[in-house]
Amino acid sequence: MLVLHSPQGTTVEIENAAKIYSAARHPKSFISLNGADHLLSDRKDSQYVGNAIATWADRYL
């Protein structure tokens, strides 16, 4: 499981992301998206997340 969260996010608190991450089995990873909003409205953020997900998933597919 790949959990992504922005420290500045107001939609999902970091405690919720931490609970999801803690409950998940391996393989699991956490990526902090500093400065991104929950909907990834900035194109740079959405492209970064897309690339990160693809790279992470490639190892397991």
Residue pairs with C-beta under 8 A, 6 or more apart in sequence:
1 20
1 21
1 24
1 25
1 27
1 28
1 29
2 28
2 29
2 30
2 31
2 52
2 53
2 56
2 57
3 17
3 20
3 21
3 24
3 28
3 29
3 30
3 31
4 30
4 31
4 32
4 33
4 49
4 52
4 53
5 12
5 14
5 17
5 30
5 31
5 32
5 33
6 32
6 33
6 34
6 35
6 36
6 37
6 38
7 14
7 32
7 34
8 34
8 35
8 36
8 37
9 33
9 36
9 37
9 38
10 38
11 38
12 38
17 30
21 28
21 30
27 59
27 60
29 56
31 49
31 52
33 40
33 45
33 48
33 49
35 45
36 42
36 45
36 49
37 45
40 46
40 49
